[in-house]
Every structure is written in structure tokens, then in C-alpha cells.
Amino acid sequence: MKPRYRDTLQSERATTSRASLCYQNDMTATDIRAAALALPEDERERLAMDLWDSLSRDDGVGDAWAAEIERRVRALENGEVELVSQEDARARIHGRLADLHR
């Protein structure tokens, strides 16, 4: 079974990323940005989440979004919902708006 978002997030935060291991006191934000962009995608994602969390208030919103993401992924995996393209979604929205204005 694939690990869920929240489980992955908690286990990932328990480990130190490579980015923090290579930090030097004389590095500029540009140096750090370049080093971060050189990381593999999964580590960049983890770093971005950690940076975002460091700026965010602990108001429970992150936990609520994590639960919502898990609910949506589960619904998709169980076949309860289907993905639609952006073009189809826009067409549906424009159709409904047109119906309202008739």
C-alpha cells in the first residue's frame, strides 16, 4: 500500500535532508537556491513544504488540507471520481454559466 501524504510528511521530517548537510555559513540565498534546485524532485518537494511550514501559522489548516488531499486521493483510487481535463472542466463551467444567463 502506498504511504499516505501525512505519513510520508511525518517520516520525512524526522530525517535530515541533504540540503541541510551541505549548508555553509558563507552561502548566499542565491547559492542556497541553486543547491536546492539541484536536488531530486522528491527532496525539493520536501524542502518546499518545510520552508512553507516555517512561514505558516499552526492553525490546523495544514492538517485539514492533508486530510482533504488524502480523501481526494482515496476517492480517485477507489473509482468514486474521475479526472477531467482542464478543457472539459472549463467547457462545463462555461456551459453552466451560459444556462444561468438564459
C-alpha positions in Angstrom: 0.0 0.0 0.0 1.3 3.4 -1.0 2.1 5.7 2.0 -0.3 8.5 2.6 0.6 12.1 2.4 0.6 12.8 6.2 2.5 9.6 7.0 5.1 10.5 4.4 5.3 14.0 5.6 5.9 13.0 9.2 8.6 10.4 8.4 10.3 12.7 6.0 10.6 15.5 8.6 12.2 13.1 11.0 15.2 12.8 8.7 17.7 15.5 7.7 17.8 16.4 4.0 21.0 16.6 2.0 20.4 20.3 1.6 20.9 21.0 5.3 24.1 18.9 5.3 25.8 21.0 2.6 24.9 24.4 4.1 27.9 26.7 4.8 27.8 30.0 6.7 29.0 32.0 3.7 26.3 30.8 1.3 24.0 33.4 -0.1 20.3 32.9 -0.8 21.3 32.5 -4.5 23.8 29.8 -3.6 21.1 28.0 -1.4 18.5 28.3 -4.2 20.9 26.8 -6.8 21.8 24.0 -4.4 18.0 23.4 -3.7 17.2 23.3 -7.4 19.9 20.7 -8.0 18.2 18.3 -5.5 16.0 15.4 -6.8 12.3 16.3 -7.2 11.2 14.5 -4.0 13.7 16.3 -1.9 12.8 19.7 -3.5 9.1 19.0 -2.6 10.0 18.1 1.0 12.2 21.2 1.3 9.4 23.4 -0.2 7.0 22.0 2.3 9.4 22.6 5.2 10.0 26.1 4.1 6.3 26.8 3.7 5.6 25.3 7.1 8.3 27.6 8.7 6.3 30.6 7.4 2.9 29.4 8.2 0.9 29.7 11.4 0.0 26.5 13.2 -3.7 27.0 12.8 -4.7 23.4 11.8 -5.2 24.4 8.2 -2.3 22.3 7.0 -3.7 19.2 8.8 -7.1 19.9 7.2 -5.6 20.2 3.8 -3.6 17.0 4.3 -6.9 15.2 5.3 -8.7 16.6 2.2 -5.8 15.5 -0.1 -6.0 12.0 1.4 -9.8 11.9 1.0 -9.5 13.0 -2.7 -6.7 10.5 -3.5 -8.7 7.7 -1.8 -11.8 8.7 -3.8 -9.8 8.7 -7.0 -8.1 5.3 -6.3 -11.5 3.7 -5.4 -13.0 4.9 -8.6 -15.5 7.2 -6.9 -14.5 10.1 -9.0 -12.9 10.6 -12.4 -10.3 13.1 -13.6 -11.4 15.5 -16.3 -9.1 17.7 -18.4 -8.9 21.4 -17.8 -10.5 22.0 -21.2 -13.5 19.8 -20.3 -13.8 21.4 -16.9 -13.8 24.9 -18.5 -16.4 23.8 -21.1 -18.7 22.5 -18.3 -18.3 25.7 -16.3 -19.0 27.9 -19.3 -22.0 25.8 -20.2 -23.5 26.1 -16.7 -22.8 29.9 -16.7 -24.5 30.2 -20.1 -27.5 28.3 -18.8 -27.8 30.7 -15.8 -27.9 33.7 -18.1 -30.6 32.4 -20.4 
